[in-house]
């Protein structure tokens, strides 16, 4: 128990030192209010952490966060798959890859160096 309190106080003190250093390192006052706002939010989270640990809410918050993060990643992958299918990019792949087969002999394939594109003279400036 004392070790947890010691770790909590250590985390708070290190955070306050880093936050003060960041506040002094910013060049102007324009971003100061934003940095103070976000550092205040983080400070609140650091202060509430022991209470969450005692009540068992930390595990619940972690599972909620991980579940929502998983769902967001799953939706992003599904969206990318739909975009790929809608674009019908299979016509740009070699026939072996488009059919799902492995390429047996990579030496038989054309490389980018085999197909050259000529570009006319380009002038930059006047």
Secondary structure, DSSP 8 states (H G I E B T S, - for coil): -HHHHHHHHHHHHHHHHHHHHHHHH-SSSTTHHHHHHHHHHHHHHHHHHHHHHHHTHHHHHHHHHHHHHHHHHHHHHHHHHHHHHHHTGGGGS-HHHHTT---S-GGGS--TTTS-----------
